[in-house]
């Protein structure tokens, strides 16, 4: 199979994320449906944090077993840096956005010019969360694309094809995770917004496939996986705060469990491919 065909299949695997995105245009969901959507997204994202960190730790764990301390040090420091930037970086970014939102909402002083242009409308909290989720998933999907490209480059075409199928199914559930904050708030994104969110979340699978066919590098993969894990973990913390406000503890618990099971179910195909 040509490298062009592998790249095309990698693109298809990434853009199955669009299968779940239209759920973000649900009209005025009930409070229980809002809470359920939010909780299922939490479950999917918790699974992704585990999945991402597992893959990031594999080369470090292998180096530990072989006592290759240089690889352990470089891989471990890369993972720590990625996690720190992904998690703490988003905390500071969110604080900056909140300050901008407050400044935009503050009434203008008496000396302000009447003809001054109005400040641009700040992005809502739900839209910001959706963008953060898409970014975190995009980083994760770039690493998945690297795995597809690496397999093809090493001549393991059957493994590459099974990875494409598995990641494609997995990305379909990730699309739902991206728009869950919007659906939970009853905020209907435009089709253009959904197109951009899908591009941010799914496009990196295609880019990773292209890079992976020509570059096999564990450190690069660990870096992207660490960034992805940190950013997704931050979003999980935010969505858990939203879930607590609903007061629907039983529904939230069952829907988080459902999200986790969906994550494991779609990942099972990838595991079977590895076997």
Helices and strands as residue ranges (DSSP letters): H 3-15, H 18-21, G 22-25, H 31-66, H 69-105, H 125-153, H 157-184, H 191-212, H 218-246, H 249-274
